[in-house]
Amino acid sequence: MTNFVTGYLKSLFFYFFQSDELYIYTDGAHKGRWGSWAYIILRNGNILDEKSGRVRNTTSFKMEAQAVTNALQNISSASRV
């Protein structure tokens, strides 16, 4: 993600995230032959992790699921989501 988007998300959600809970936002899409996915993990308004990727010959549903799967794989099992 760009620095603009990262900064915007931090300032926009800072007010709402004053706990130790994790907040995960995901998205996936498909157009033509390419699909893409992305996620961002926040705690207390701070970005803990963000990733994205592209896959060829896929579907929108698979990209949505891929974003969620990757996000959940990158958090501690003791985290409250």
QUIURTA-V970542 format. One record per residue. N is the residue number from 1. OMEGA is omega in whole degrees, -180 to 180 (* if undefined). Layout:
N/OMEGA, N/OMEGA
This chain:
1/-180, 2/178, 3/178, 4/-180, 5/179, 6/179, 7/180, 8/180, 9/179, 10/-177, 11/-178, 12/-174, 13/-176, 14/-178, 15/-173, 16/-172, 17/179, 18/179, 19/179, 20/178, 21/174, 22/174, 23/-177, 24/176, 25/-177, 26/174, 27/176, 28/-179, 29/180, 30/175, 31/-178, 32/180, 33/-173, 34/172, 35/178, 36/179, 37/177, 38/172, 39/175, 40/180, 41/-178, 42/170, 43/-179, 44/179, 45/180, 46/179, 47/178, 48/-178, 49/174, 50/-180, 51/175, 52/179, 53/178, 54/179, 55/180, 56/176, 57/-177, 58/178, 59/177, 60/180, 61/179, 62/-180, 63/175, 64/-180, 65/180, 66/179, 67/180, 68/-180, 69/-179, 70/180, 71/-178, 72/177, 73/-175, 74/175, 75/178, 76/179, 77/180, 78/-178, 79/174, 80/-176, 81/*
